[in-house]
């Protein structure tokens, strides 16, 4: 049994519609401001957010099977007099871009670390400076 609290589940946005996929793996919800959210029904984790799917509040939301396929699409209708078909299986593009950015940051950090370590190997070591100073100090003392 699944119990959904609207305030918690939609981050404070009023719940307008809710639909469950034919295979019970996804839950789609629509907010009163035109956003559609697709969640994993087992973990309730958000898989995709379709911001501004409609210009006005959504009045209907349902999953429908595609012809000659086991796949299904999400159909939304709204007070803006539009009916739209969404692919619930697509990944959230914002999440993809965030993951890509994180990957580039990590690779950039590793590359800079490699450059700094390579550059540090080219510098004389501190032990070499100490030995050099001792040598010059002894030479200067012997000359006196």
DSSP file (Angstrom, degrees, kcal/mol; ACC not computed):
  #  RESIDUE AA STRUCTURE BP1 BP2  ACC     N-H-->O    O-->H-N    N-H-->O    O-->H-N    TCO  KAPPA ALPHA  PHI   PSI    X-CA   Y-CA   Z-CA
    1    1 A X              0   0    0      0, 0.0     2,-0.5     0, 0.0     0, 0.0   0.000 360.0 360.0 360.0 137.1    0.0    0.0    0.0
    2    2 A X        -     0   0    0      2,-0.0     2,-0.5     0, 0.0    39,-0.0  -0.948 360.0-171.9-116.0 124.4    1.3    3.4   -1.0
    3    3 A X        -     0   0    0     -2,-0.5     2,-0.5     2,-0.0     0, 0.0  -0.971   6.8-164.4-116.3 128.7    0.4    6.5    1.0
    4    4 A X        -     0   0    0     -2,-0.5     2,-0.7     4,-0.0     3,-0.1  -0.949  10.5-155.2-117.5 127.2    1.4    9.9   -0.4
    5    5 A X     >  -     0   0    0     -2,-0.5     4,-3.2     1,-0.2     5,-0.3  -0.899  13.6-148.7 -97.1 119.0    1.4   13.1    1.5
    6    6 A X  H  > S+     0   0    0     -2,-0.7     4,-2.3     1,-0.2     6,-0.4   0.877  91.5  51.4 -59.7 -43.6    1.1   15.9   -1.0
    7    7 A X  H  4>S+     0   0    0      1,-0.2     5,-2.2     2,-0.2    -1,-0.2   0.914 119.7  35.1 -63.7 -42.9    3.1   18.5    0.9
    8    8 A X  H >45S+     0   0    0      3,-0.2     3,-0.9     2,-0.1    -2,-0.2   0.911 118.1  50.8 -75.8 -43.2    6.1   16.3    1.4
    9    9 A X  H 3<5S+     0   0    0     -4,-3.2    -2,-0.2     1,-0.2    -3,-0.2   0.852 118.3  34.8 -69.6 -36.1    5.9   14.4   -1.8
   10   10 A X  T ><5S-     0   0    0     -4,-2.3     3,-1.7    -5,-0.3    -1,-0.2   0.127 111.1-110.1-107.6  21.3    5.7   17.4   -4.2
   11   11 A X  T < 5S-     0   0    0     -3,-0.9    -3,-0.2     1,-0.3    -4,-0.1   0.888  81.3 -44.7  56.1  43.0    8.0   19.7   -2.2
   12   12 A X  T 3 <S+     0   0    0     -5,-2.2     2,-0.4    -6,-0.4    -1,-0.3   0.363 107.7 125.4  87.3  -6.9    5.1   22.0   -1.1
   13   13 A X    <   -     0   0    0     -3,-1.7    -1,-0.3    -7,-0.2    -3,-0.2  -0.706  69.4-107.0 -86.3 136.3    3.5   22.2   -4.6
   14   14 A X        -     0   0    0     -2,-0.4    18,-1.5    -3,-0.1     2,-0.4  -0.377  33.1-118.2 -63.6 136.1   -0.2   21.2   -4.6
   15   15 A X  E     +A   31   0A   0     16,-0.2    16,-0.2     1,-0.2     3,-0.1  -0.607  35.9 172.0 -76.9 126.8   -0.8   17.9   -6.2
   16   16 A X  E     -     0   0A   0     14,-3.5     2,-0.3    -2,-0.4    15,-0.2   0.812  63.0  -0.7-101.3 -43.3   -3.1   18.1   -9.3
   17   17 A X  E     -A   30   0A   0     13,-1.4    13,-2.2    43,-0.1    -1,-0.4  -0.965  53.6-163.9-147.6 159.3   -2.9   14.6  -10.8
   18   18 A X  E     +A   29   0A   0     -2,-0.3     2,-0.3    11,-0.2    11,-0.2  -0.989  10.0 176.5-146.6 138.5   -1.4   11.2  -10.1
   19   19 A X  E     -A   28   0A   0      9,-2.6     9,-3.1    -2,-0.3     2,-0.4  -0.994  18.3-145.0-142.9 148.1   -1.0    8.2  -12.4
   20   20 A X  E     -A   27   0A   0     -2,-0.3    43,-0.3     7,-0.2     7,-0.2  -0.940  28.6-114.7-114.0 134.9    0.6    4.7  -12.0
   21   21 A X    >   -     0   0    0      5,-2.5     3,-1.9    -2,-0.4    53,-0.0  -0.198  29.3-107.7 -65.1 157.7    2.3    3.1  -15.0
   22   22 A X  T 3  S+     0   0    0      1,-0.3    -1,-0.1     2,-0.1    43,-0.0   0.812 122.0  45.0 -57.6 -31.8    0.9   -0.2  -16.4
   23   23 A X  T 3  S-     0   0    0      3,-0.0    -1,-0.3     1,-0.0    -2,-0.1   0.324 110.2-122.8 -95.2   9.3    3.8   -2.2  -15.0
   24   24 A X  S <  S+     0   0    0     -3,-1.9    -2,-0.1     2,-0.1     3,-0.0   0.625  82.7 113.3  62.9  15.9    3.6   -0.4  -11.6
   25   25 A X  S    S+     0   0    0     16,-0.1    16,-2.6    15,-0.1    17,-0.4   0.714  70.8  44.0 -89.8 -20.8    7.2    0.7  -11.9
   26   26 A X  E     - B   0  40A   0     14,-0.2    -5,-2.5    15,-0.1     2,-0.4  -0.925  58.0-160.6-127.5 148.9    6.6    4.4  -12.2
   27   27 A X  E     -AB  20  39A   0     12,-2.4    12,-3.2    -2,-0.3     2,-0.5  -0.998  12.5-160.9-123.5 128.4    4.4    7.0  -10.6
   28   28 A X  E     -AB  19  38A   0     -9,-3.1    -9,-2.6    -2,-0.4     2,-0.3  -0.918  10.0-177.4-109.2 135.4    3.7   10.3  -12.4
   29   29 A X  E     -AB  18  37A   0      8,-2.7     8,-3.2    -2,-0.5     2,-0.4  -0.942  10.9-153.7-127.9 153.4    2.5   13.3  -10.6
   30   30 A X  E     -AB  17  36A   0    -13,-2.2   -14,-3.5    -2,-0.3   -13,-1.4  -0.984   9.4-143.4-128.2 138.9    1.5   16.7  -11.8
   31   31 A X  E >   -A   15   0A   0      4,-2.5     3,-1.4    -2,-0.4    27,-0.9  -0.542  28.0-111.2 -95.6 165.3    1.6   20.0   -9.9
   32   32 A X  T 3  S+     0   0    0    -18,-1.5   -17,-0.1     1,-0.3    -1,-0.1   0.587 113.7  62.8 -73.3  -8.3   -0.9   22.8  -10.2
   33   33 A X  T 3  S-     0   0    0    -19,-0.2    -1,-0.3    24,-0.1    24,-0.1   0.283 123.4 -94.4-100.7  11.5    1.8   25.0  -11.8
   34   34 A X  S <  S+     0   0    0     -3,-1.4    19,-1.4     1,-0.3    20,-1.4   0.518  79.8 132.7  96.8   5.5    2.2   22.8  -14.9
   35   35 A X        -     0   0    0     17,-0.2    -4,-2.5    18,-0.2     2,-0.4  -0.659  40.4-153.0 -90.4 147.3    5.2   20.6  -13.9
   36   36 A X  E     -BC  30  50A   0     14,-2.0    14,-3.5    -2,-0.3     2,-0.4  -0.979   8.5-165.1-118.9 132.7    5.2   16.8  -14.3
   37   37 A X  E     -BC  29  49A   0     -8,-3.2    -8,-2.7    -2,-0.4     2,-0.5  -0.952   5.0-158.9-118.4 136.1    7.3   14.5  -12.1
   38   38 A X  E     -BC  28  48A   0     10,-3.0     9,-3.0    -2,-0.4    10,-1.8  -0.970  17.4-175.9-117.1 124.0    8.1   10.9  -12.8
   39   39 A X  E     -BC  27  46A   0    -12,-3.2   -12,-2.4    -2,-0.5     2,-0.5  -0.840  33.6-110.2-120.0 151.7    9.1    8.8   -9.8
   40   40 A X  E  >  -B   26   0A   0      5,-2.7     4,-2.3    -2,-0.3   -14,-0.2  -0.702  28.9-144.5 -74.0 127.0   10.3    5.2   -9.3
   41   41 A X  T  4 S+     0   0    0    -16,-2.6   -15,-0.1    -2,-0.5    -1,-0.1   0.719  93.1  49.9 -73.4 -18.6    7.4    3.6   -7.5
   42   42 A X  T  4 S+     0   0    0    -17,-0.4    -1,-0.2     1,-0.1   -16,-0.1   0.894 128.3  18.2 -86.0 -42.3    9.6    1.3   -5.4
   43   43 A X  T  4 S-     0   0    0      2,-0.1    -2,-0.2     0, 0.0     3,-0.1   0.614  91.4-134.6-101.2 -14.7   12.0    3.9   -3.9
   44   44 A X     <  +     0   0    0     -4,-2.3     2,-0.2     1,-0.3    -3,-0.1   0.605  53.3 150.7  63.8  14.7    9.8    7.0   -4.7
   45   45 A X        -     0   0    0     -5,-0.2    -5,-2.7     1,-0.1     2,-0.4  -0.539  54.1-108.6 -73.9 141.4   13.0    8.7   -6.0
   46   46 A X  E     +C   39   0A   0     -7,-0.2    -7,-0.3    -2,-0.2     3,-0.1  -0.573  36.3 177.2 -75.3 126.8   12.5   11.2   -8.7
   47   47 A X  E     +     0   0A   0     -9,-3.0    45,-0.8    -2,-0.4     2,-0.3   0.727  66.8   4.1 -96.9 -29.2   13.6   10.0  -12.1
   48   48 A X  E     -C   38   0A   0    -10,-1.8   -10,-3.0    43,-0.1     2,-0.5  -0.984  52.6-158.2-159.4 143.7   12.6   12.9  -14.2
   49   49 A X  E     -C   37   0A   0     -2,-0.3     2,-0.9   -12,-0.2   -12,-0.2  -0.994   6.4-162.3-124.3 124.8   11.1   16.4  -13.9
   50   50 A X  E >   -C   36   0A   0    -14,-3.5   -14,-2.0    -2,-0.5     3,-0.9  -0.834  19.0-155.0-106.9  93.3    9.4   18.0  -16.8
   51   51 A X  T 3  S+     0   0    0     -2,-0.9   -16,-0.1     1,-0.3   -17,-0.1  -0.426  72.0   3.1 -71.2 141.1    9.3   21.6  -15.9
   52   52 A X  T 3  S+     0   0    0     -2,-0.1    -1,-0.3     1,-0.1   -17,-0.2   0.878  72.3 161.1  51.1  45.2    6.5   23.7  -17.5
   53   53 A X  S <  S+     0   0    0    -19,-1.4     2,-0.3    -3,-0.9   -18,-0.2   0.835  74.7  17.4 -60.5 -31.0    5.0   20.7  -19.3
   54   54 A X  S    S-     0   0    0    -20,-1.4    -1,-0.1   -21,-0.1     4,-0.1  -0.967  73.4-129.9-138.8 155.7    2.0   23.0  -19.6
   55   55 A X  S    S+     0   0    0     -2,-0.3     2,-0.2     2,-0.1    -1,-0.1   0.758  94.4  29.6 -76.4 -25.1    1.4   26.7  -19.2
   56   56 A X  S    S-     0   0    0      1,-0.2    24,-0.1   -22,-0.1    -2,-0.1  -0.644 109.5 -55.5-123.5-177.8   -1.6   26.2  -16.8
   57   57 A X        -     0   0    0     -2,-0.2    22,-2.2   -24,-0.1     2,-0.4  -0.262  57.2-113.1 -64.4 147.5   -2.5   23.6  -14.2
   58   58 A X  E     -D   78   0B   0    -27,-0.9    20,-0.3    20,-0.2    -1,-0.1  -0.657  28.6-176.7 -86.3 131.9   -2.7   20.0  -15.4
   59   59 A X  E     +     0   0B   0     18,-1.9     2,-0.3    -2,-0.4    19,-0.2   0.569  66.6  24.9-105.8 -13.0   -6.2   18.5  -15.4
   60   60 A X  E     +D   77   0B   0     17,-1.7    17,-2.3   -43,-0.1     2,-0.3  -0.991  53.1 177.8-155.2 146.3   -5.4   14.9  -16.4
   61   61 A X  E     +D   76   0B   0     -2,-0.3     2,-0.3    15,-0.2    15,-0.2  -0.958  16.3 153.1-150.1 124.7   -2.5   12.5  -16.4
   62   62 A X  E     -D   75   0B   0     13,-2.3    13,-3.5    -2,-0.3     2,-0.3  -0.996  36.7-125.2-153.4 151.1   -2.4    8.9  -17.6
   63   63 A X  E     -D   74   0B   0     -2,-0.3     2,-0.4   -43,-0.3    11,-0.2  -0.742  29.5-173.2 -91.2 145.0   -0.1    6.3  -18.9
   64   64 A X  E     -D   73   0B   0      9,-2.6     9,-2.9    -2,-0.3     2,-0.2  -1.000  23.6-117.4-140.8 143.2   -0.9    4.6  -22.2
   65   65 A X  E     -D   72   0B   0     -2,-0.4     7,-0.3     7,-0.3     2,-0.2  -0.480  29.5-124.1 -75.6 146.3    0.6    1.7  -24.1
   66   66 A X    >   -     0   0    0      5,-2.1     3,-1.1    -2,-0.2     2,-0.1  -0.582  36.1 -91.7 -87.0 155.7    2.1    2.4  -27.5
   67   67 A X  T 3  S+     0   0    0      1,-0.3    -1,-0.1    -2,-0.2     4,-0.1  -0.426 105.7   2.9 -68.1 137.6    0.9    0.4  -30.5
   68   68 A X  T 3  S+     0   0    0      1,-0.2     2,-0.3    -2,-0.1    -1,-0.3   0.811 117.7  87.0  58.0  35.7    3.0   -2.8  -31.3
   69   69 A X  S <  S-     0   0    0     -3,-1.1    -1,-0.2     2,-0.2    -3,-0.1  -0.994  74.4-134.4-157.3 156.2    5.2   -2.3  -28.2
   70   70 A X  S    S+     0   0    0     -2,-0.3    -1,-0.1    -5,-0.1    -3,-0.1   0.484  81.1 100.7 -87.9  -3.9    5.4   -3.1  -24.6
   71   71 A X        -     0   0    0     -4,-0.1    -5,-2.1    -6,-0.1     2,-0.3  -0.283  58.3-155.9 -75.1 165.1    6.5    0.5  -24.0
   72   72 A X  E     -D   65   0B   0     -7,-0.3    16,-0.4    -2,-0.0     2,-0.3  -0.969   4.1-148.3-141.0 158.0    4.2    3.2  -22.7
   73   73 A X  E     -D   64   0B   0     -9,-2.9    -9,-2.6    -2,-0.3     2,-0.5  -0.748  20.7-117.6-118.6 166.5    4.0    6.9  -22.8
   74   74 A X  E     -DE  63  86B   0     12,-2.9    12,-3.2    -2,-0.3     2,-0.5  -0.940  24.2-158.9-110.4 127.2    2.6    9.5  -20.4
   75   75 A X  E     -DE  62  85B   0    -13,-3.5   -13,-2.3    -2,-0.5     2,-0.4  -0.900  10.5-176.5-107.2 129.7   -0.3   11.6  -21.6
   76   76 A X  E     -DE  61  84B   0      8,-2.7     8,-2.9    -2,-0.5     2,-0.3  -0.978   5.7-170.0-127.0 141.7   -1.1   15.0  -19.9
   77   77 A X  E     -DE  60  83B   0    -17,-2.3   -18,-1.9    -2,-0.4   -17,-1.7  -0.925  11.3-172.4-126.5 155.2   -3.9   17.4  -20.5
   78   78 A X  E >   -D   58   0B   0      4,-1.4     3,-1.5    -2,-0.3     4,-0.2  -0.891  42.8-103.9-144.1 167.0   -4.2   20.9  -19.2
   79   79 A X  T 3  S+     0   0    0    -22,-2.2   -21,-0.1    -2,-0.3   -22,-0.1   0.587 111.1  77.2 -68.5 -10.4   -6.4   23.9  -18.8
   80   80 A X  T 3  S-     0   0    0    -23,-0.3    -1,-0.3     2,-0.2     3,-0.1   0.371 114.2-114.5 -80.5   6.9   -4.3   25.5  -21.5
   81   81 A X  S <  S+     0   0    0     -3,-1.5     2,-0.4     1,-0.2    -2,-0.1   0.758  76.2 124.9  67.5  28.6   -6.3   23.2  -23.9
   82   82 A X        -     0   0    0     -4,-0.2    -4,-1.4     2,-0.0     2,-0.5  -0.918  47.4-157.8-118.7 146.7   -3.2   21.2  -24.9
   83   83 A X  E     -E   77   0B   0     -2,-0.4     2,-0.4    -6,-0.2    -6,-0.2  -0.993  19.7-172.6-119.5 125.1   -2.7   17.5  -24.8
   84   84 A X  E     -E   76   0B   0     -8,-2.9    -8,-2.7    -2,-0.5     2,-0.5  -0.922  17.9-145.5-125.0 146.7    1.0   16.4  -24.6
   85   85 A X  E     -E   75   0B   0     -2,-0.4     2,-0.3   -10,-0.2   -10,-0.2  -0.941  20.2-170.8-110.4 128.4    2.7   13.0  -24.8
   86   86 A X  E     -E   74   0B   0    -12,-3.2   -12,-2.9    -2,-0.5     2,-0.8  -0.886  24.6-128.1-118.8 147.4    5.9   12.5  -22.7
   87   87 A X    >   -     0   0    0     -2,-0.3     3,-1.1   -14,-0.2   -14,-0.1  -0.852  18.8-168.5 -93.1 108.6    8.4    9.7  -22.7
   88   88 A X  T 3  S+     0   0    0     -2,-0.8    -1,-0.1   -16,-0.4   -15,-0.1   0.631  79.9  65.8 -73.7 -10.9    8.7    8.6  -19.1
   89   89 A X  T 3  S+     0   0    0    -17,-0.2    -1,-0.2     2,-0.1     2,-0.1   0.564  77.1 102.4 -89.5  -8.3   11.8    6.5  -19.8
   90   90 A X  S <  S-     0   0    0     -3,-1.1     2,-0.1     1,-0.1     3,-0.0  -0.466  76.2-115.7 -73.8 146.9   14.0    9.4  -20.8
   91   91 A X        -     0   0    0     -2,-0.1     2,-0.5     1,-0.1   -43,-0.1  -0.438  37.2 -92.9 -76.6 156.3   16.5   10.5  -18.2
   92   92 A X     >  -     0   0    0    -45,-0.8     4,-2.0     1,-0.2     5,-0.2  -0.595  31.5-148.2 -70.0 119.8   16.3   14.0  -16.7
   93   93 A X  H  > S+     0   0    0     -2,-0.5     4,-2.4     1,-0.2     5,-0.2   0.831  96.1  55.1 -63.2 -31.4   18.5   16.2  -18.9
   94   94 A X  H  > S+     0   0    0      2,-0.2     4,-2.6     1,-0.2    -1,-0.2   0.924 107.7  48.7 -67.1 -43.4   19.4   18.4  -16.0
   95   95 A X  H  > S+     0   0    0      1,-0.2     4,-2.4     2,-0.2    -2,-0.2   0.904 111.2  51.1 -61.3 -40.1   20.6   15.5  -13.9
   96   96 A X  H  X S+     0   0    0     -4,-2.0     4,-2.5     2,-0.2    -2,-0.2   0.924 111.1  47.5 -62.4 -44.9   22.7   14.3  -16.9
   97   97 A X  H  X S+     0   0    0     -4,-2.4     4,-2.6     2,-0.2    -2,-0.2   0.887 111.4  50.9 -65.5 -38.5   24.3   17.8  -17.3
   98   98 A X  H  X S+     0   0    0     -4,-2.6     4,-2.4     2,-0.2    -1,-0.2   0.919 111.6  47.6 -63.7 -42.8   25.0   17.9  -13.6
   99   99 A X  H  X S+     0   0    0     -4,-2.4     4,-2.3     2,-0.2    -2,-0.2   0.894 112.4  49.8 -65.0 -39.6   26.7   14.5  -13.7
  100  100 A X  H  X S+     0   0    0     -4,-2.5     4,-2.4     2,-0.2    -2,-0.2   0.913 110.7  49.4 -65.0 -42.8   28.7   15.5  -16.8
  101  101 A X  H  X S+     0   0    0     -4,-2.6     4,-2.4     2,-0.2    -2,-0.2   0.916 110.8  50.1 -61.8 -43.7   29.8   18.7  -15.1
  102  102 A X  H  X S+     0   0    0     -4,-2.4     4,-2.4     1,-0.2    -2,-0.2   0.905 109.5  51.6 -61.9 -41.1   30.9   16.7  -12.0
  103  103 A X  H  X S+     0   0    0     -4,-2.3     4,-2.7     1,-0.2    -2,-0.2   0.924 110.5  48.0 -61.1 -45.0   32.8   14.3  -14.2
  104  104 A X  H  X S+     0   0    0     -4,-2.4     4,-2.7     2,-0.2    -2,-0.2   0.884 110.9  51.7 -64.4 -38.2   34.6   17.2  -15.9
  105  105 A X  H  X S+     0   0    0     -4,-2.4     4,-2.5     2,-0.2    -2,-0.2   0.923 111.6  46.5 -63.6 -43.5   35.4   18.8  -12.5
  106  106 A X  H  X S+     0   0    0     -4,-2.4     4,-2.5     2,-0.2    -2,-0.2   0.933 114.3  47.0 -64.7 -45.4   36.9   15.6  -11.2
  107  107 A X  H  X S+     0   0    0     -4,-2.7     4,-2.4     1,-0.2    -2,-0.2   0.899 112.6  50.5 -63.4 -39.7   38.9   15.0  -14.4
  108  108 A X  H  X S+     0   0    0     -4,-2.7     4,-2.6     2,-0.2    -2,-0.2   0.907 110.4  49.5 -63.3 -42.3   40.1   18.6  -14.3
  109  109 A X  H  X S+     0   0    0     -4,-2.5     4,-2.5     2,-0.2    -2,-0.2   0.918 112.0  48.0 -62.5 -43.8   41.2   18.3  -10.7
  110  110 A X  H  X S+     0   0    0     -4,-2.5     4,-2.4     2,-0.2    -2,-0.2   0.900 112.1  49.7 -63.9 -40.2   43.1   15.0  -11.4
  111  111 A X  H  X S+     0   0    0     -4,-2.4     4,-2.4     2,-0.2    -2,-0.2   0.925 112.4  46.7 -65.2 -44.4   44.8   16.7  -14.4
  112  112 A X  H  X S+     0   0    0     -4,-2.6     4,-2.7     2,-0.2    -2,-0.2   0.889 111.7  51.8 -64.5 -38.6   45.8   19.7  -12.4
  113  113 A X  H  X S+     0   0    0     -4,-2.5     4,-2.6     2,-0.2     5,-0.2   0.923 109.8  49.4 -62.4 -43.1   47.1   17.4   -9.6
  114  114 A X  H  X S+     0   0    0     -4,-2.4     4,-2.4     2,-0.2    -2,-0.2   0.919 111.9  48.4 -61.1 -44.0   49.1   15.5  -12.1
  115  115 A X  H  X S+     0   0    0     -4,-2.4     4,-2.5     2,-0.2    -2,-0.2   0.914 112.1  48.7 -63.3 -42.6   50.6   18.7  -13.5
  116  116 A X  H  X S+     0   0    0     -4,-2.7     4,-2.5     2,-0.2    -2,-0.2   0.908 112.2  48.2 -65.2 -41.0   51.4   20.0  -10.0
  117  117 A X  H  X S+     0   0    0     -4,-2.6     4,-1.5     2,-0.2    -1,-0.2   0.896 112.6  48.7 -66.6 -38.4   53.1   16.7   -9.0
  118  118 A X  H  X S+     0   0    0     -4,-2.4     4,-0.8    -5,-0.2    -2,-0.2   0.904 113.1  47.7 -65.3 -40.6   55.1   16.7  -12.3
  119  119 A X  H >X S+     0   0    0     -4,-2.5     4,-0.7     1,-0.2     3,-0.6   0.874 108.0  55.4 -67.6 -37.6   56.1   20.3  -11.7
  120  120 A X  H >< S+     0   0    0     -4,-2.5     3,-0.6     1,-0.2    -1,-0.2   0.835 101.5  57.9 -66.2 -31.6   57.1   19.5   -8.1
  121  121 A X  H 3< S+     0   0    0     -4,-1.5    -1,-0.2     1,-0.2    -2,-0.2   0.770 101.5  56.8 -68.1 -24.9   59.4   16.8   -9.3
  122  122 A X  H << S+     0   0    0     -4,-0.8    -1,-0.2    -3,-0.6    -2,-0.2   0.718  91.9  86.9 -78.9 -20.8   61.3   19.3  -11.3
  123  123 A X  S << S-     0   0    0     -4,-0.7     2,-0.1    -3,-0.6    -3,-0.0  -0.477  91.7-102.3 -77.9 148.9   62.0   21.5   -8.3
  124  124 A X        -     0   0    0     -2,-0.1    -1,-0.1     1,-0.1     2,-0.1  -0.447  43.3-111.9 -65.8 144.3   65.1   20.9   -6.2
  125  125 A X     >  -     0   0    0      1,-0.1     4,-1.4    -2,-0.1     3,-0.5  -0.391  18.5-116.1 -77.0 157.6   64.2   19.0   -3.0
  126  126 A X  H  > S+     0   0    0      1,-0.3     4,-2.3     2,-0.2     5,-0.2   0.860 115.9  59.8 -62.1 -37.3   64.5   20.7    0.4
  127  127 A X  H  > S+     0   0    0      1,-0.2     4,-2.3     2,-0.2    -1,-0.3   0.882 102.0  53.7 -59.2 -37.2   67.2   18.2    1.4
  128  128 A X  H  > S+     0   0    0     -3,-0.5     4,-2.3     1,-0.2    -1,-0.2   0.883 107.5  50.8 -64.6 -38.6   69.3   19.5   -1.5
  129  129 A X  H  X S+     0   0    0     -4,-1.4     4,-2.7     2,-0.2    -2,-0.2   0.919 110.0  49.6 -64.2 -43.1   68.9   23.0   -0.2
  130  130 A X  H  X S+     0   0    0     -4,-2.3     4,-2.6     2,-0.2    -2,-0.2   0.919 112.5  46.9 -62.4 -43.8   70.1   22.0    3.3
  131  131 A X  H  X S+     0   0    0     -4,-2.3     4,-2.3     1,-0.2    -1,-0.2   0.903 112.6  50.6 -65.0 -40.2   73.1   20.2    1.9
  132  132 A X  H  X S+     0   0    0     -4,-2.3     4,-2.6     2,-0.2     5,-0.2   0.918 111.4  47.4 -62.4 -44.6   73.9   23.1   -0.4
  133  133 A X  H  X S+     0   0    0     -4,-2.7     4,-2.8     1,-0.2    -2,-0.2   0.914 111.4  50.5 -66.0 -42.1   73.7   25.6    2.5
  134  134 A X  H  X S+     0   0    0     -4,-2.6     4,-2.6     2,-0.2    -1,-0.2   0.919 111.5  49.1 -60.8 -42.8   75.9   23.4    4.8
  135  135 A X  H  X S+     0   0    0     -4,-2.3     4,-2.4     2,-0.2    -2,-0.2   0.937 114.5  43.8 -61.4 -48.8   78.5   23.1    2.0
  136  136 A X  H  X S+     0   0    0     -4,-2.6     4,-2.4     1,-0.2    -1,-0.2   0.870 113.1  52.3 -66.5 -35.8   78.6   26.9    1.4
  137  137 A X  H  X S+     0   0    0     -4,-2.8     4,-2.0    -5,-0.2    -2,-0.2   0.917 111.8  45.6 -66.4 -42.5   78.6   27.5    5.2
  138  138 A X  H  X S+     0   0    0     -4,-2.6     4,-2.4     2,-0.2    -2,-0.2   0.906 113.4  49.9 -66.9 -41.1   81.6   25.2    5.7
  139  139 A X  H  X S+     0   0    0     -4,-2.4     4,-1.7     1,-0.2    -2,-0.2   0.906 111.7  47.9 -63.4 -42.5   83.4   26.7    2.7
  140  140 A X  H  X S+     0   0    0     -4,-2.4     4,-0.9     1,-0.2    -1,-0.2   0.883 113.2  48.4 -67.1 -36.7   82.9   30.2    4.0
  141  141 A X  H  < S+     0   0    0     -4,-2.0     3,-0.2     1,-0.2    -2,-0.2   0.871 110.2  51.3 -71.2 -37.7   84.0   29.2    7.5
  142  142 A X  H  < S+     0   0    0     -4,-2.4    -1,-0.2     1,-0.2    -2,-0.2   0.830 105.3  56.4 -68.0 -32.6   87.1   27.5    6.2
  143  143 A X  H  <        0   0    0     -4,-1.7    -1,-0.2     1,-0.3    -2,-0.2   0.787 360.0 360.0 -71.4 -26.5   88.1   30.5    4.1
  144  144 A X     <        0   0    0     -4,-0.9    -1,-0.3    -3,-0.2    -2,-0.2   0.496 360.0 360.0 -77.3 360.0   88.1   32.7    7.2
